[in-house]
Amino acid sequence: MRSLILGLLLLTADVAHAETYAVGIGKFSCGKFIASIGKNAPGMMETMTAPDGVKFHSENEVYGQWLLGTVSGVNSALSAYNVAHPGEEQQQIVNIDPAGVDLWMRNWCNQHPVKFVFDAAVAFIGEMRTNATAARR
């Protein structure tokens, strides 16, 4: 359990090893993420429903859900860390708005189009944790 928690905490510490930790859509480039946006405003995703009721989600929505899942995973690891190590405060990422996350990702990925989406996620998590720590002071 301790090694699992340590591994998840490393997500926020070391962008250089994205190819080691990223799975799924996180291994795609930021350029591919930007291309998936189309005409959608930040936070807006396209969903289509087929005549048989099956729903199809845009690639852009998949990126957004992957990022929110990654943030949730880091928060879960930090919760477990806090239980195992009382008194050693670890800052979770709270009160995030999906549209704000989407806009943040667009801005970061426009500046770093050849980086992995995972790199953007690590940068986002790091910035949110830094901002939360600064707000507590």
NUZAVO-847698 format. One record per residue (C-alpha): residue number from 1; x, y, z. Coordinates in steps of 0.02 Angstrom, whole numbers, plus 50000, padded with zeros to 5 digits. Each point is the difference from the previous one (the first is absolute). Last residue first. Layout:
+-----+-------+-------+-------+
! num !     x !     y !     z !
+-----+-------+-------+-------+
! NUM !     X !     Y !     Z !
...
+-----+-------+-------+-------+
***
This chain:
+-----+-------+-------+-------+
! num !     x !     y !     z !
+-----+-------+-------+-------+
! 137 ! 49969 ! 51553 ! 50235 !
! 136 ! 49857 ! 49884 ! 49948 !
! 135 ! 49981 ! 50086 ! 49830 !
! 134 ! 50183 ! 49962 ! 49959 !
! 133 ! 49972 ! 49814 ! 50031 !
! 132 ! 49845 ! 50000 ! 49890 !
! 131 ! 50092 ! 50091 ! 49861 !
! 130 ! 50145 ! 49877 ! 50007 !
! 129 ! 49880 ! 49852 ! 49997 !
! 128 ! 49907 ! 50073 ! 49851 !
! 127 ! 50164 ! 50036 ! 49909 !
! 126 ! 50068 ! 49825 ! 50029 !
! 125 ! 49838 ! 49917 ! 49946 !
! 124 ! 49994 ! 50104 ! 49841 !
! 123 ! 50184 ! 49966 ! 49959 !
! 122 ! 49975 ! 49813 ! 50028 !
! 121 ! 49844 ! 50003 ! 49890 !
! 120 ! 50092 ! 50096 ! 49864 !
! 119 ! 50141 ! 49874 ! 50002 !
! 118 ! 49868 ! 49861 ! 49987 !
! 117 ! 49932 ! 50085 ! 49844 !
! 116 ! 50173 ! 49964 ! 49930 !
! 115 ! 50110 ! 50142 ! 49938 !
! 114 ! 50010 ! 50043 ! 49814 !
! 113 ! 49873 ! 50142 ! 50008 !
! 112 ! 50078 ! 50090 ! 50151 !
! 111 ! 49934 ! 50180 ! 49997 !
! 110 ! 49833 ! 49952 ! 49923 !
! 109 ! 49997 ! 49853 ! 50123 !
! 108 ! 50014 ! 50115 ! 50150 !
! 107 ! 49863 ! 50118 ! 49939 !
! 106 ! 49883 ! 49860 ! 49949 !
! 105 ! 50030 ! 49906 ! 50162 !
! 104 ! 49959 ! 50155 ! 50105 !
! 103 ! 49841 ! 50026 ! 49897 !
! 102 ! 49946 ! 49820 ! 50028 !
! 101 ! 50039 ! 50010 ! 50186 !
! 100 ! 49897 ! 50159 ! 50012 !
!  99 ! 49856 ! 49918 ! 49909 !
!  98 ! 50011 ! 49849 ! 50116 !
!  97 ! 49996 ! 50113 ! 50155 !
!  96 ! 50118 ! 49958 ! 50140 !
!  95 ! 49951 ! 50018 ! 50182 !
!  94 ! 50131 ! 49883 ! 50072 !
!  93 ! 50176 ! 49937 ! 49960 !
!  92 ! 50072 ! 49916 ! 50153 !
!  91 ! 50144 ! 50073 ! 50101 !
!  90 ! 50101 ! 49874 ! 50101 !
!  89 ! 50018 ! 50032 ! 50186 !
!  88 ! 50117 ! 49888 ! 50098 !
!  87 ! 49912 ! 49997 ! 50170 !
!  86 ! 49924 ! 49829 ! 49973 !
!  85 ! 50104 ! 49891 ! 49884 !
!  84 ! 49900 ! 49847 ! 49946 !
!  83 ! 49833 ! 50093 ! 49998 !
!  82 ! 50078 ! 50151 ! 49913 !
!  81 ! 50083 ! 49887 ! 49870 !
!  80 ! 49833 ! 49916 ! 49963 !
!  79 ! 49921 ! 50170 ! 49972 !
!  78 ! 50148 ! 50052 ! 49891 !
!  77 ! 49980 ! 49845 ! 49894 !
!  76 ! 49814 ! 50034 ! 49980 !
!  75 ! 50036 ! 50181 ! 49951 !
!  74 ! 50126 ! 49940 ! 49870 !
!  73 ! 49871 ! 49881 ! 49928 !
!  72 ! 49867 ! 50135 ! 49996 !
!  71 ! 50119 ! 50116 ! 49905 !
!  70 ! 50035 ! 49859 ! 49875 !
!  69 ! 49813 ! 49968 ! 49982 !
!  68 ! 49971 ! 50185 ! 49965 !
!  67 ! 50136 ! 49993 ! 49867 !
!  66 ! 49931 ! 49843 ! 49919 !
!  65 ! 49824 ! 50074 ! 50001 !
!  64 ! 50061 ! 50156 ! 49910 !
!  63 ! 50097 ! 49899 ! 49871 !
!  62 ! 49849 ! 49887 ! 49968 !
!  61 ! 49892 ! 50155 ! 49980 !
!  60 ! 50115 ! 50065 ! 49863 !
!  59 ! 49988 ! 49834 ! 49910 !
!  58 ! 49813 ! 50031 ! 49987 !
!  57 ! 49880 ! 49883 ! 50089 !
!  56 ! 49885 ! 49874 ! 49917 !
!  55 ! 49840 ! 49948 ! 50088 !
!  54 ! 49905 ! 49840 ! 49957 !
!  53 ! 49812 ! 50031 ! 49998 !
!  52 ! 49960 ! 49887 ! 49850 !
!  51 ! 49973 ! 50154 ! 49890 !
!  50 ! 50178 ! 50058 ! 50043 !
!  49 ! 50028 ! 50133 ! 50132 !
!  48 ! 50135 ! 50127 ! 49968 !
!  47 ! 50106 ! 50086 ! 50131 !
!  46 ! 50106 ! 50154 ! 49969 !
!  45 ! 50100 ! 50084 ! 50136 !
!  44 ! 49991 ! 50174 ! 50072 !
!  43 ! 50116 ! 50042 ! 50144 !
!  42 ! 50094 ! 50131 ! 49901 !
!  41 ! 49903 ! 50042 ! 49841 !
!  40 ! 49992 ! 49863 ! 49868 !
!  39 ! 50042 ! 50049 ! 49821 !
!  38 ! 50122 ! 49856 ! 49974 !
!  37 ! 50079 ! 49945 ! 50163 !
!  36 ! 50078 ! 49839 ! 49936 !
!  35 ! 50142 ! 50091 ! 49910 !
!  34 ! 50055 ! 50077 ! 50165 !
!  33 ! 50011 ! 49826 ! 50079 !
!  32 ! 50098 ! 49933 ! 49851 !
!  31 ! 50121 ! 50145 ! 50019 !
!  30 ! 50014 ! 49962 ! 50185 !
!  29 ! 50070 ! 49833 ! 49948 !
!  28 ! 49924 ! 49832 ! 50044 !
!  27 ! 50069 ! 49898 ! 50145 !
!  26 ! 49865 ! 50064 ! 50118 !
!  25 ! 49871 ! 49920 ! 49886 !
!  24 ! 50033 ! 49831 ! 50078 !
!  23 ! 50139 ! 49977 ! 50124 !
!  22 ! 50132 ! 50120 ! 50062 !
!  21 ! 50124 ! 49946 ! 50133 !
!  20 ! 50157 ! 49948 ! 49907 !
!  19 ! 49981 ! 50104 ! 49843 !
!  18 ! 49971 ! 50152 ! 50110 !
!  17 ! 50169 ! 49977 ! 50085 !
!  16 ! 50065 ! 50178 ! 49983 !
!  15 ! 49845 ! 50074 ! 50083 !
!  14 ! 50060 ! 49949 ! 50173 !
!  13 ! 49917 ! 50058 ! 50160 !
!  12 ! 49812 ! 49997 ! 49981 !
!  11 ! 49990 ! 49824 ! 49931 !
!  10 ! 50128 ! 49949 ! 50130 !
!   9 ! 49860 ! 50007 ! 50127 !
!   8 ! 49915 ! 49858 ! 49907 !
!   7 ! 50155 ! 49892 ! 50011 !
!   6 ! 50023 ! 50037 ! 50185 !
!   5 ! 49820 ! 49951 ! 50033 !
!   4 ! 50022 ! 49837 ! 49907 !
!   3 ! 50165 ! 49967 ! 50089 !
!   2 ! 49916 ! 50025 ! 50170 !
!   1 ! 49860 ! 49881 ! 49955 !
+-----+-------+-------+-------+
***
